[in-house]
Amino acid sequence: MAFQDQTLTCRDCGKEFVWTASEQEFYQKKGFENAPVRCPECRAAKKQRMNGDGGGRFQGPRQQYEITCSNCGKKDTVPFQPRGDRPVLCRDCFQKQRQQG
């Protein structure tokens, strides 16, 4: 299928922008079914707002919690708050258990 550049109108700022044939091909390869509704500038601004407000996926390093491994007794940190009702393993013991199946 041959794509052609399309002129679209941004939902946020009302400015017209070009959705290029190569961008359309990229969207198709990724399985995206809808055309973009924001111009590149508004998309970047929205992405920055979402990441800054905690609405995005990548919010920086996760909080770490100190634990004592239930298996070997070693001190370590984990990226979740232990609940206390289940054993918590250090990184090494977790990897060993994971490899064993």
C-alpha positions as CSV (number, residue, x, y, z in Angstrom):
1,M,0.0,0.0,0.0
2,A,1.4,3.4,-1.0
3,F,1.1,6.1,1.6
4,Q,0.8,9.8,0.8
5,D,1.5,12.7,3.2
6,Q,-1.7,13.9,4.9
7,T,-2.5,17.2,6.5
8,L,-4.1,16.8,9.9
9,T,-5.4,19.3,12.5
10,C,-4.1,19.1,16.0
11,R,-6.7,18.5,18.7
12,D,-5.0,20.6,21.3
13,C,-3.6,23.7,19.5
14,G,-5.7,23.6,16.2
15,K,-2.5,23.9,14.1
16,E,-2.2,21.9,10.9
17,F,0.6,19.4,10.7
18,V,1.8,16.9,8.1
19,W,1.5,13.2,8.8
20,T,4.2,11.9,6.5
21,A,4.0,8.7,4.4
22,S,7.0,7.3,6.4
23,E,5.2,8.0,9.7
24,Q,2.1,6.3,8.3
25,E,4.2,3.3,7.3
26,F,5.7,3.2,10.9
27,Y,2.2,3.3,12.4
28,Q,1.1,0.4,10.2
29,K,4.2,-1.7,11.1
30,K,3.5,-1.0,14.8
31,G,-0.1,-2.0,14.4
32,F,-1.5,1.4,15.3
33,E,-4.9,1.8,13.7
34,N,-5.6,5.5,14.4
35,A,-3.9,8.6,12.9
36,P,-2.2,11.0,15.4
37,V,-4.6,13.6,16.8
38,R,-1.8,16.0,18.1
39,C,1.0,17.8,16.3
40,P,4.5,16.7,17.2
41,E,4.9,19.7,19.5
42,C,1.7,19.0,21.5
43,R,2.6,15.3,21.6
44,A,5.9,16.1,23.1
45,A,4.3,18.5,25.6
46,K,1.7,15.9,26.6
47,K,4.4,13.3,27.1
48,Q,6.4,15.6,29.3
49,R,3.4,16.5,31.3
50,M,2.4,12.9,31.8
51,N,5.9,11.9,32.9
52,G,6.2,14.9,35.2
53,D,2.8,14.3,36.9
54,G,3.3,10.6,37.5
55,G,0.9,9.6,34.7
56,G,3.6,8.1,32.6
57,R,5.2,4.7,32.8
58,F,8.8,5.9,33.4
59,Q,8.8,7.8,36.6
60,G,12.5,7.3,37.5
61,P,14.0,4.9,40.0
62,R,11.6,2.9,42.2
63,Q,11.7,3.1,45.9
64,Q,13.8,0.3,47.4
65,Y,13.0,-1.5,50.7
66,E,15.6,-3.1,52.9
67,I,15.0,-6.8,53.6
68,T,16.6,-9.8,55.3
69,C,16.6,-12.7,53.0
70,S,14.3,-15.5,54.3
71,N,16.6,-18.1,52.7
72,C,20.1,-17.1,53.5
73,G,19.8,-14.2,56.0
74,K,21.6,-11.7,53.8
75,K,20.6,-8.0,53.8
76,D,19.4,-6.7,50.5
77,T,16.9,-4.3,48.9
78,V,13.8,-5.0,46.9
79,P,11.6,-2.8,44.7
80,F,8.4,-3.6,46.6
81,Q,7.2,-3.2,50.2
82,P,7.2,-6.7,51.8
83,R,3.8,-7.6,53.3
84,G,5.1,-9.8,56.0
85,D,2.9,-12.8,55.2
86,R,5.3,-14.2,52.5
87,P,9.0,-15.0,52.5
88,V,11.2,-12.4,50.7
89,L,14.4,-13.4,49.0
90,C,17.6,-11.5,48.2
91,R,18.5,-11.1,44.5
92,D,20.9,-14.1,44.5
93,C,18.4,-16.5,46.1
94,F,15.6,-15.3,43.9
95,Q,17.7,-15.9,40.8
96,K,18.6,-19.4,42.0
97,Q,15.0,-20.3,42.8
98,R,13.9,-18.9,39.4
99,Q,16.5,-21.0,37.5
100,Q,15.4,-24.2,39.3
101,G,12.0,-23.8,37.8
